[in-house]
Amino acid sequence: MSIEIIQERRRVTEREYSLEFRRKDDPNAGLTFPCDEDGRPMLNDCNTRSYLYATQEHPEVFSPPFVEKRSWAYTEPAVGRCRCGEHVTLQNEYMGACRCPKCGQWYNVFGQELLPPDQWEEEDEEGVERW
């Protein structure tokens, strides 16, 4: 028997942008500000002063700014509804399986019901099941 999938597994790609100001005398140092894709900075009370320092008070210290793009991807696991009604995130919690926090039923990451781990059979090096 399988769990009812209520949210499919999905691949998510995240992106963020920063406006980078490198010091002319030390290219490994500088200032970085979060920005949008077009390089418009997202300033707050904490970083406004530094931004003004780089752009208005001492622009000669810094090379022209550039936009740095960072992206990463990850997979959000599927979510299923257990027969007890509880939502279960189908992720690898223990040897490719997860457990319903309410009733304790075990599932694999595809939503198929499993026996509890203490009832799993092990295989030896030759692939022979051991009891």
VEXPA-478347 format. One line per 5 residues: for each residue x, y, z of N, C-alpha, C. Coordinates in nm, 4 decimals. Example, Ala and Ser with C-alpha at 12.3 -4.5 7.8 and 13.67 -1.06 7.14 Angstrom:
// VEXPA-478347
1.3190/-0.5690/0.7800/1.2300/-0.4500/0.7800/1.3200/-0.3300/0.7800  1.2850/-0.2250/0.7080/1.3670/-0.1060/0.7140/1.2900/0.0030/0.7870
END
This chain:
// VEXPA-478347
0.0850/-0.1179/0.0000/0.0000/0.0000/0.0000/0.0898/0.1246/0.0000  0.0411/0.2309/-0.0596/0.1185/0.3544/-0.0696/0.0448/0.4689/-0.0024  0.1232/0.5682/0.0321/0.0709/0.6903/0.0917/0.0044/0.7744/-0.0181  -0.0919/0.8581/0.0164/-0.1519/0.9514/-0.0782/-0.0583/1.0719/-0.0912  -0.0070/1.0941/-0.2112/0.0836/1.2077/-0.2344/-0.0006/1.3342/-0.2468
0.0259/1.4320/-0.1610/-0.0490/1.5574/-0.1672/0.0360/1.6723/-0.2212  0.1671/1.6524/-0.2261/0.2580/1.7497/-0.2889/0.3721/1.6729/-0.3519  0.3842/1.6825/-0.4825/0.4891/1.6106/-0.5545/0.6271/1.6657/-0.5190  0.7273/1.5806/-0.5305/0.8662/1.6233/-0.5172/0.8942/1.7217/-0.6295  0.9750/1.8253/-0.6017/1.0046/1.9222/-0.7073/1.1443/1.9788/-0.6918
1.1995/2.0155/-0.8049/1.3325/2.0764/-0.8105/1.3159/2.2275/-0.7998  1.3935/2.2898/-0.7129/1.3853/2.4337/-0.6892/1.5214/2.4953/-0.7192  1.5209/2.6033/-0.7949/1.6435/2.6778/-0.8205/1.6297/2.8151/-0.7564  1.7250/2.8500/-0.6753/1.7277/2.9800/-0.6076/1.8362/3.0659/-0.6715  1.8115/3.1961/-0.6759/1.9105/3.2915/-0.7267/1.9154/3.4110/-0.6337
2.0345/3.4661/-0.6218/2.0494/3.5923/-0.5505/2.1556/3.6743/-0.6203  2.1442/3.8045/-0.6051/2.2351/3.8969/-0.6716/2.2958/3.9888/-0.5670  2.4188/4.0290/-0.5935/2.4831/4.1263/-0.5052/2.5610/4.2261/-0.5899  2.5651/4.3480/-0.5412/2.6418/4.4538/-0.6044/2.7767/4.4570/-0.5341  2.8839/4.4310/-0.6087/3.0178/4.4140/-0.5520/3.1046/4.5367/-0.5811
3.1638/4.5911/-0.4779/3.2612/4.6998/-0.4886/3.3951/4.6454/-0.4407  3.4942/4.6359/-0.5297/3.6276/4.5877/-0.4928/3.7208/4.7063/-0.4718  3.8036/4.6967/-0.3687/3.9031/4.8018/-0.3444/4.0099/4.7964/-0.4535  4.0516/4.9123/-0.5010/4.1555/4.9176/-0.6042/4.2895/4.8703/-0.5509  4.3182/4.8987/-0.4239/4.4473/4.8608/-0.3660/4.4507/4.7155/-0.3166
4.3350/4.6506/-0.3085/4.3288/4.5115/-0.2647/4.2028/4.4476/-0.3238  4.2136/4.3796/-0.4365/4.0950/4.3232/-0.5016/4.0265/4.2121/-0.4227  4.0907/4.1667/-0.3150/4.0266/4.0667/-0.2292/3.9437/4.1302/-0.1188  3.9392/4.2625/-0.1156/3.8614/4.3335/-0.0142/3.7608/4.4238/-0.0848  3.6590/4.4601/-0.0131/3.5595/4.5494/-0.0710/3.4287/4.5445/0.0054
3.3242/4.5867/-0.0624/3.1910/4.5915/-0.0030/3.0922/4.5197/-0.0943  2.9945/4.4562/-0.0347/2.8925/4.3821/-0.1084/2.7561/4.4200/-0.0551  2.6622/4.4419/-0.1475/2.5257/4.4793/-0.1091/2.4270/4.3919/-0.1858  2.3241/4.3430/-0.1181/2.2219/4.2696/-0.1928/2.1573/4.3636/-0.2945  2.1226/4.3069/-0.4113/2.0615/4.3898/-0.5148/1.9669/4.3053/-0.5987
1.8991/4.3708/-0.6908/1.8165/4.2966/-0.7851/1.9012/4.2591/-0.9071  1.8409/4.1938/-1.0019/1.9113/4.1455/-1.1205/1.9762/4.2595/-1.2003  1.9196/4.3783/-1.1914/1.9716/4.4940/-1.2650/2.0744/4.5746/-1.1860  2.1088/4.5305/-1.0664/2.2109/4.5990/-0.9869/2.1578/4.7100/-0.8970  2.0269/4.7209/-0.8831/1.9710/4.8213/-0.7908/1.9830/4.7670/-0.6481
2.0588/4.8370/-0.5632/2.0837/4.7837/-0.4285/1.9587/4.7856/-0.3414  1.9522/4.6877/-0.2523/1.8456/4.6804/-0.1519/1.9081/4.7235/-0.0199  1.8908/4.8497/0.0098/1.9576/4.9077/0.1265/1.8659/4.9069/0.2480  1.9295/4.9005/0.3636/1.8577/4.9096/0.4902/1.9365/5.0017/0.5830  1.8912/5.0164/0.7048/1.9587/5.1062/0.7988/2.1040/5.0665/0.8223
2.1334/4.9389/0.8169/2.2686/4.8920/0.8471/2.3672/4.9146/0.7324  2.3242/4.8983/0.6076/2.4214/4.9046/0.4994/2.4185/5.0349/0.4183  2.3245/5.1241/0.4455/2.3165/5.2499/0.3704/2.4425/5.3336/0.3878  2.4925/5.3401/0.5083/2.6125/5.4206/0.5356/2.7322/5.3702/0.4547  2.7506/5.2397/0.4494/2.8615/5.1826/0.3728/2.8432/5.2057/0.2228
2.7209/5.1963/0.1759/2.6937/5.2213/0.0346/2.7263/5.3665/-0.0017  2.6868/5.4596/0.0824/2.7182/5.6005/0.0582/2.8689/5.6246/0.0633  2.9384/5.5555/0.1517/3.0839/5.5649/0.1594/3.1462/5.5255/0.0250  3.0980/5.4152/-0.0314/3.1564/5.3634/-0.1555/3.1166/5.4446/-0.2781  2.9971/5.4989/-0.2786/2.9482/5.5651/-0.4001/2.9640/5.7165/-0.4000
2.9608/5.7791/-0.2810/2.9616/5.9250/-0.2768/3.0823/5.9835/-0.2034  3.1205/5.9233/-0.0926/3.2277/5.9815/-0.0120/3.3671/5.9451/-0.0634  3.3870/5.8180/-0.1046/3.5198/5.7717/-0.1485/3.5107/5.6780/-0.2691  3.4486/5.7217/-0.3776/3.4397/5.6326/-0.4947/3.5762/5.6027/-0.5569  3.6762/5.6889/-0.5300/3.8091/5.6673/-0.5872/3.8782/5.5440/-0.5288
3.8314/5.4970/-0.4152/3.8913/5.3806/-0.3488/3.8515/5.2509/-0.4185  3.7384/5.2507/-0.4885/3.6806/5.1267/-0.5410/3.6801/5.1232/-0.6938  3.6956/5.0034/-0.7465/3.6773/4.9818/-0.8903/3.5280/4.9937/-0.9201  3.4912/5.0118/-1.0460/3.3480/5.0187/-1.0788/3.2759/4.8928/-1.0300  3.1587/4.9095/-0.9725/3.0852/4.7937/-0.9177/3.0352/4.7015/-1.0293
3.0105/4.5782/-0.9908/2.9538/4.4798/-1.0837/2.8531/4.3947/-1.0084  2.7642/4.3329/-1.0833/2.6620/4.2463/-1.0242/2.7118/4.1025/-1.0265  2.7105/4.0407/-0.9112/2.7492/3.8993/-0.8967/2.6209/3.8181/-0.8801  2.6058/3.7147/-0.9633/2.4888/3.6262/-0.9559/2.5303/3.4941/-0.8926  2.4530/3.4493/-0.7959/2.4757/3.3180/-0.7340/2.3465/3.2378/-0.7494
2.3603/3.1128/-0.7833/2.2418/3.0280/-0.7930/2.2756/2.8897/-0.7391  2.1743/2.8235/-0.6910/2.1879/2.6875/-0.6397/2.0536/2.6193/-0.6558  2.0566/2.4891/-0.6569/1.9347/2.4111/-0.6748/1.9278/2.3015/-0.5694  1.8073/2.2642/-0.5366/1.7846/2.1554/-0.4424/1.6493/2.0923/-0.4738  1.6250/1.9771/-0.4176/1.4986/1.9079/-0.4378/1.4177/1.9129/-0.3095
1.2954/1.9631/-0.3223/1.2026/1.9580/-0.2091/1.1344/1.8221/-0.2130  1.1354/1.7494/-0.1025/1.0749/1.6160/-0.1051/0.9230/1.6223/-0.1170  0.8663/1.5120/-0.1633/0.7207/1.5002/-0.1707/0.6629/1.4959/-0.0292  0.5357/1.5285/-0.0203/0.4624/1.5197/0.1061/0.3412/1.4315/0.0815  0.3178/1.3396/0.1732/0.2035/1.2508/0.1611/0.1151/1.2578/0.2840
-0.0078/1.2061/0.2662/-0.0999/1.1978/0.3793/-0.1067/1.0514/0.4216  -0.0633/1.0263/0.5423/-0.0652/0.8917/0.5991/-0.2102/0.8472/0.6175  -0.2303/0.7190/0.6310/-0.3673/0.6697/0.6523/-0.4267/0.7211/0.7829  -0.3410/0.7666/0.8761/-0.3913/0.8251/1.0017/-0.4281/0.9724/0.9833  -0.3981/1.0299/0.8633/-0.4312/1.1690/0.8349/-0.3154/1.2656/0.8493
-0.2069/1.2223/0.9102/-0.0910/1.3093/0.9322/-0.0154/1.3318/0.8014  0.0400/1.4516/0.7834/0.1257/1.4808/0.6678/0.2667/1.4300/0.6979  0.3255/1.3604/0.5997/0.4579/1.3015/0.6152/0.5465/1.3523/0.5012  0.6594/1.4124/0.5370/0.7577/1.4536/0.4366/0.8390/1.3311/0.3986  0.8347/1.2962/0.2707/0.9005/1.1737/0.2238/1.0465/1.2016/0.1936
1.1268/1.1923/0.2986/1.2692/1.2200/0.2866/1.3480/1.1117/0.3586  1.4754/1.1062/0.3296/1.5625/1.0041/0.3863/1.5964/1.0398/0.5309  1.5219/0.9835/0.6233/1.5518/1.0034/0.7652/1.6364/0.8880/0.8199  1.6129/0.7682/0.7647/1.6866/0.6506/0.8113/1.6921/0.5493/0.6975  1.8094/0.5297/0.6383/1.8314/0.4303/0.5339/1.7278/0.4378/0.4217
1.6978/0.5591/0.3754/1.6049/0.5777/0.2650/1.4588/0.5727/0.3046  1.4320/0.5811/0.4321/1.2942/0.5713/0.4799/1.2622/0.6850/0.5763  1.1330/0.7040/0.5999/1.0875/0.8033/0.6963/0.9674/0.7458/0.7707  0.9301/0.8129/0.8746/0.8280/0.7605/0.9648/0.7213/0.8649/0.9901  0.5967/0.8227/0.9937/0.4875/0.9129/1.0285/0.5031/0.9530/1.1756
0.5060/1.0833/1.2047/0.5256/1.1257/1.3435/0.4063/1.0955/1.4343  0.2912/1.0681/1.3742/0.1716/1.0435/1.4556/0.1521/0.8948/1.4870  0.1482/0.8111/1.3810/0.1178/0.6692/1.4044/0.2406/0.5785/1.3979  0.3530/0.6295/1.3458/0.4753/0.5503/1.3416/0.4928/0.4644/1.2182  0.3998/0.4712/1.1227/0.4132/0.3924/0.9992/0.5362/0.4388/0.9221
0.6130/0.3423/0.8704/0.7327/0.3719/0.7913/0.6999/0.3738/0.6433  0.7665/0.4639/0.5705/0.7512/0.4762/0.4257/0.8893/0.4939/0.3624  0.9016/0.4502/0.2349/1.0219/0.4867/0.1613/0.9992/0.6234/0.0975  1.1001/0.6783/0.0308/1.0880/0.8139/-0.0238/0.9901/0.8208/-0.1407  0.9428/0.7060/-0.1898/0.8419/0.7034/-0.2956/0.7004/0.6902/-0.2396
0.6890/0.6777/-0.1070/0.5583/0.6710/-0.0432/0.5044/0.5313/-0.0216  0.5861/0.4292/-0.0461/0.5405/0.2926/-0.0241/0.5573/0.2559/0.1234  0.4560/0.1889/0.1796/0.4633/0.1477/0.3195/0.5739/0.0440/0.3387  0.6419/0.0537/0.4512/0.7494/-0.0383/0.4857/0.7233/-0.0980/0.6231  0.7849/-0.2123/0.6472/0.7889/-0.2666/0.7829/0.8808/-0.1795/0.8663
0.8706/-0.1813/0.9966/0.9652/-0.1081/1.0810/1.1070/-0.1602/1.0598  1.2082/-0.0750/1.0752/1.3475/-0.1162/1.0506/1.3920/-0.2391/1.1279  1.3390/-0.2607/1.2476/1.3833/-0.3786/1.3231/1.3347/-0.5092/1.2599  1.2488/-0.5007/1.1584/1.2012/-0.6195/1.0869/1.2644/-0.6319/0.9479  1.3537/-0.5405/0.9142/1.4209/-0.5476/0.7841/1.5234/-0.6596/0.7865
1.5383/-0.7278/0.6742/1.6398/-0.8314/0.6609/1.7657/-0.7683/0.6051  1.8789/-0.8192/0.6469/2.0070/-0.7685/0.5988/2.0668/-0.8685/0.5015  2.1522/-0.8185/0.4128/2.2239/-0.9052/0.3204/2.3711/-0.9064/0.3579  2.4361/-1.0210/0.3406/2.5808/-1.0262/0.3635/2.6537/-0.9804/0.2376  2.7861/-0.9917/0.2337/2.8658/-0.9400/0.1217/2.8309/-1.0075/-0.0104
2.7842/-1.1327/-0.0092/2.7491/-1.2029/-0.1328/2.6052/-1.1761/-0.1751  2.5315/-1.0909/-0.1039/2.3937/-1.0599/-0.1394/2.2939/-1.1608/-0.0875  2.3359/-1.2463/0.0064/2.2476/-1.3468/0.0630/2.1786/-1.2865/0.1851  2.0467/-1.3031/0.1917/1.9726/-1.2483/0.3057/2.0108/-1.3222/0.4336  2.0238/-1.2450/0.5424/2.0499/-1.3027/0.6743/1.9304/-1.2717/0.7626
1.9066/-1.3548/0.8575/1.7958/-1.3328/0.9524/1.8467/-1.2816/1.0810
END
